[in-house]
Amino acid sequence: MAGATIRSVALILVLTLSADSAAESHAVSLTGEVAWPGIAPGAAIEGSPDGDVVTLEGMVPSAAIGPATVRDAYRVVYVSREATVGRFAVDGLSAEVTYSCIRAHADVVVVRNMRCVMTGGPQSGRVNMPFGLNITAAKTVSIEDSSFDGFQWQTAGNRYWNGDGITIERDVAGVQFRRVTANDNTDAGFDVRPFALMSDVSASGNCRNFRFWSGGEVGTLTTGDSIKRGGTSACSGIWLNGSASGPRPKLHIRRLIVRMTRPGMIFEVETGPADIEVDECDIQAPAGTTMITFEKGAGEVRLGRGCQVWKA
């Protein structure tokens, strides 16, 4: 019988997952050197509707998760706040969840070939604010060839509606995205607080497809429609946090692709001024679309070839 093995310095735990069985339900808490090298093709892991599939605790020098398919889980991986993790790597994880795929912190985080989808409709309440990938602290983060879709939350109409595909917190020193998408989330597709390096990224159907808090250096970026499902936030394709005092955040996009079917804002800058530079644009958007809106003080804007809104 083909199977998956989770190895630890302190223990060896074998999960037998047959290719001809429907699914095996389990939840494990691990510490030490952790490796999850894979499961038989076609096998699946049945998650818990109110718990985590894998929890990392204590001292974890390295952890490797995937390839695996997880379904009907509340959350796939949770790194305990008290855990000390060296390298956390995910490769080949496909998951359908009702709340979140991964909440983690580590010195180094690497995510590749991940498909993360929320099912079961919007969450509600103040506790379960859903997100696909949430990195709370790291020295470096690399995310490649992955997607995070459908993380939605609803509450009273006079409150802020959360729900992000990807959330990278400010305690991350460096983050890179390559070939990553985030669609149909209530709040942001990409919510990135540190300065970000990106290439071949795409988002559509979020209230704010991209949220840059500290600016970024981007290759090709594609933004589609921004959709407001409720709450107090204004929606836009690309949101940038300006600075009323101190250095202005800078966002440089080498190639911007816009595919909008409804009028809206392509860029929105809040809080204070910020600098925006776009080398080249390919824009299809209807009449009434706004290129850039500054809420508090304008920064420097440099727009290159094709950066004019035209009717699709």
C-alpha positions in Angstrom: 0.0 0.0 0.0 1.4 3.4 -1.0 1.5 5.8 1.8 2.7 9.1 3.3 5.2 9.3 6.2 5.6 12.2 8.6 9.0 12.0 10.3 10.1 13.8 13.5 13.2 13.8 15.6 11.0 12.8 18.5 8.6 10.4 16.7 7.8 8.6 13.5 4.1 8.7 12.5 3.0 6.8 9.4 -0.3 7.8 7.7 -1.4 5.1 5.3 -3.4 6.7 2.5 -4.5 4.2 -0.1 -5.0 5.3 -3.7 -8.3 3.3 -3.8 -9.7 4.6 -0.6 -11.8 7.7 -0.5 -10.0 9.6 2.2 -8.4 9.3 5.6 -9.3 11.7 8.4 -6.5 12.8 10.7 -5.0 15.7 12.6 -1.4 15.7 13.8 0.7 17.9 16.0 4.4 17.8 15.2 7.8 19.1 16.4 11.3 18.5 15.3 12.5 17.7 11.7 9.2 17.3 9.8 8.9 15.8 6.3 5.7 14.9 4.5 7.0 13.5 1.2 3.7 12.8 -0.5 0.8 10.5 -0.9 -0.4 8.0 -3.5 -1.8 9.5 -6.7 -5.5 10.1 -6.3 -5.6 9.8 -2.6 -7.0 12.6 -0.4 -6.9 13.7 3.1 -10.2 14.4 4.8 -9.9 17.4 7.1 -11.7 18.4 10.3 -14.5 20.9 10.0 -13.4 22.7 13.2 -9.6 22.0 13.5 -6.3 22.0 11.7 -4.9 19.1 9.7 -1.2 19.8 10.7 0.1 21.9 13.6 3.7 22.8 14.1 4.9 23.4 17.7 8.1 23.8 19.6 11.5 23.8 17.8 11.1 22.9 14.1 14.4 23.3 12.2 12.6 22.5 8.9 9.2 21.4 7.7 8.2 20.2 4.2 4.5 19.8 3.4 3.2 18.2 0.2 2.4 17.0 -2.3 -1.1 16.3 -1.0 -4.7 16.9 -1.6 -6.8 18.1 1.3 -10.6 18.6 1.3 -13.3 19.6 3.8 -10.8 21.1 6.2 -11.1 24.1 8.5 -7.4 24.9 8.0 -4.6 22.8 6.6 -1.5 24.1 8.4 -1.1 26.2 11.5 2.2 27.2 13.0 1.8 27.8 16.7 2.7 31.3 17.8 5.2 29.8 20.3 6.9 27.7 17.6 10.4 28.4 16.4 10.6 27.4 12.7 13.7 27.5 10.5 12.5 26.6 7.0 8.9 26.0 6.1 8.2 24.7 2.6 5.0 23.7 0.8 5.0 22.1 -2.6 2.1 20.6 -4.4 -0.6 21.2 -1.9 -4.2 21.3 -3.3 -6.8 22.2 -0.6 -10.5 23.0 -0.3 -11.2 24.6 3.1 -13.9 26.4 4.9 -11.6 29.0 6.6 -7.9 29.1 5.7 -5.1 27.1 4.1 -2.0 28.2 5.9 -1.1 30.5 8.8 2.7 30.4 9.3 5.8 32.1 10.5 9.4 30.9 9.9 12.8 32.2 9.1 12.3 31.1 5.5 9.0 30.4 3.8 8.7 28.7 0.4 5.3 28.0 -1.2 5.2 26.4 -4.7 2.5 24.7 -6.8 -0.3 25.4 -4.3 -4.0 25.6 -5.1 -6.1 26.9 -2.2 -9.9 27.4 -2.4 -12.5 28.3 0.2 -15.8 26.5 -0.1 -19.1 26.7 1.7 -20.0 30.3 1.2 -19.0 33.4 3.1 -17.9 33.2 6.7 -19.5 35.4 9.3 -18.6 36.6 12.9 -15.6 38.3 14.3 -13.4 35.2 14.8 -13.3 33.5 11.5 -12.0 36.1 9.1 -10.9 33.9 6.2 -7.7 34.0 4.2 -5.8 31.6 2.0 -2.2 32.2 3.0 -1.2 34.3 6.0 2.5 34.8 6.7 2.9 36.6 10.0 6.7 36.8 10.2 9.7 35.7 8.1 13.1 36.8 6.9 12.3 35.8 3.3 9.1 34.6 1.6 8.9 33.1 -1.9 5.6 32.1 -3.5 5.4 30.6 -7.0 2.9 29.0 -9.3 0.0 29.1 -6.9 -3.6 30.4 -6.6 -5.7 31.5 -3.7 -9.4 32.0 -4.4 -12.8 32.6 -2.9 -12.0 33.6 0.7 -15.1 35.6 1.6 -16.5 37.1 4.8 -19.6 39.1 5.6 -20.8 41.2 8.5 -22.9 44.3 9.1 -23.0 46.8 6.2 -21.4 49.6 8.3 -18.3 47.6 9.0 -15.1 46.7 7.1 -15.5 43.3 5.3 -12.3 41.2 5.4 -11.3 38.1 3.5 -8.0 37.9 1.7 -6.4 35.5 -0.8 -2.9 36.3 0.5 -1.9 38.3 3.5 1.8 39.1 4.2 2.3 40.9 7.4 4.8 43.7 8.1 7.2 41.5 10.1 8.3 39.8 6.8 11.6 41.3 5.7 11.4 40.3 2.0 8.8 38.7 -0.3 8.7 37.5 -3.9 5.8 36.4 -6.0 6.1 34.6 -9.4 3.2 33.4 -11.4 0.6 33.7 -8.6 -3.1 34.5 -8.9 -5.8 35.5 -6.3 -9.4 35.8 -7.3 -12.9 36.4 -5.9 -11.9 37.3 -2.3 -14.0 39.7 -0.3 -11.2 42.2 0.5 -7.9 41.8 -1.2 -6.4 39.3 -3.6 -2.8 40.3 -2.5 -2.5 42.2 0.8 1.2 42.8 1.2 2.7 45.0 3.9 6.5 44.8 3.2 8.1 46.0 -0.1 7.3 43.3 -2.6 9.0 41.9 -5.7 6.5 40.4 -8.2 6.4 39.0 -11.7 3.5 37.5 -13.7 0.9 38.1 -11.0 -2.9 38.4 -11.6 -6.0 39.2 -9.5 -9.7 39.8 -10.3 -13.0 39.8 -8.5 -11.6 41.1 -5.3 -12.6 44.5 -3.7 -9.0 45.5 -4.0 -7.1 43.2 -6.3 -3.7 44.3 -5.0 -2.9 46.1 -1.8 0.7 47.5 -1.6 1.5 49.0 1.9 5.2 49.7 1.2 5.4 49.8 -2.6 6.9 47.2 -4.9 8.9 46.3 -8.0 6.7 44.4 -10.4 7.2 42.8 -13.8 3.9 42.0 -15.4 0.7 42.6 -13.4 -2.8 41.8 -14.5 -5.8 43.3 -12.8 -9.4 42.6 -13.7 -12.7 43.9 -12.2 -12.8 45.0 -8.6 -16.1 43.8 -6.9 -17.6 45.3 -3.8 -19.7 42.7 -1.9 -20.4 44.9 1.1 -18.9 46.9 3.9 -17.2 50.3 4.1 -14.2 50.0 1.9 -13.8 51.5 -1.5 -12.7 49.1 -4.2 -9.9 49.4 -6.8 -7.6 47.4 -9.0 -4.4 48.5 -7.3 -4.4 50.1 -3.8 -1.3 51.9 -2.5 -0.8 53.2 1.0 0.8 56.7 0.8 2.8 58.4 3.4 1.9 61.8 4.9 5.3 62.0 6.6 8.6 60.3 5.7 9.7 58.7 2.4 6.9 58.2 -0.1 6.2 54.6 -1.1 7.2 53.7 -4.6 5.4 51.3 -7.0 7.1 50.5 -10.3 5.2 48.2 -12.8 7.0 47.3 -16.0 3.9 46.0 -17.8 0.4 46.7 -16.6 -2.5 44.7 -18.1 -6.0 45.8 -17.3 -9.1 43.8 -18.2 -12.2 45.5 -16.7 -15.8 45.1 -17.8 -17.3 47.7 -15.4 -16.2 51.2 -14.6 -13.9 51.6 -11.6 -10.5 52.8 -10.3 -7.4 51.3 -11.6 -5.1 52.9 -9.0 -6.2 54.3 -5.6 -3.7 56.0 -3.2 -4.7 56.6 0.4 -3.2 58.2 3.6 -0.7 60.4 1.7 1.4 60.8 -1.4 3.1 58.0 -3.2 5.1 57.6 -6.4 3.8 55.4 -9.3 5.7 54.5 -12.4 4.3 52.3 -15.2 6.5 51.6 -18.2 3.9 50.1 -20.5 0.1 49.4 -20.4 -2.4 47.2 -22.1 -5.7 48.6 -20.9 -9.2 47.5 -21.8 -11.8 49.2 -19.6 -15.2 50.8 -20.1 -16.0 54.5 -20.1 -16.1 56.1 -16.7 -12.9 54.2 -15.5 -10.5 56.3 -13.5 -6.7 55.7 -13.9 -5.4 57.1 -10.6 -7.1 58.7 -7.5 -5.1 60.3 -4.8 -7.1 60.7 -1.5 -4.6 62.9 0.3 -1.8 64.6 -1.6 -0.5 63.7 -5.0 2.8 62.0 -5.6 4.9 61.7 -8.8 3.3 59.7 -11.6 5.1 58.5 -14.7 3.0 56.6 -17.2 4.5 55.0 -20.3 3.2 53.7 -23.6 -0.5 52.7 -23.8 -1.4 54.0 -20.4 -4.6 55.6 -21.4 -8.1 54.2 -20.5 -10.1 53.2 -23.5 -13.4 51.6 -24.0 -13.4 47.8 -24.4 
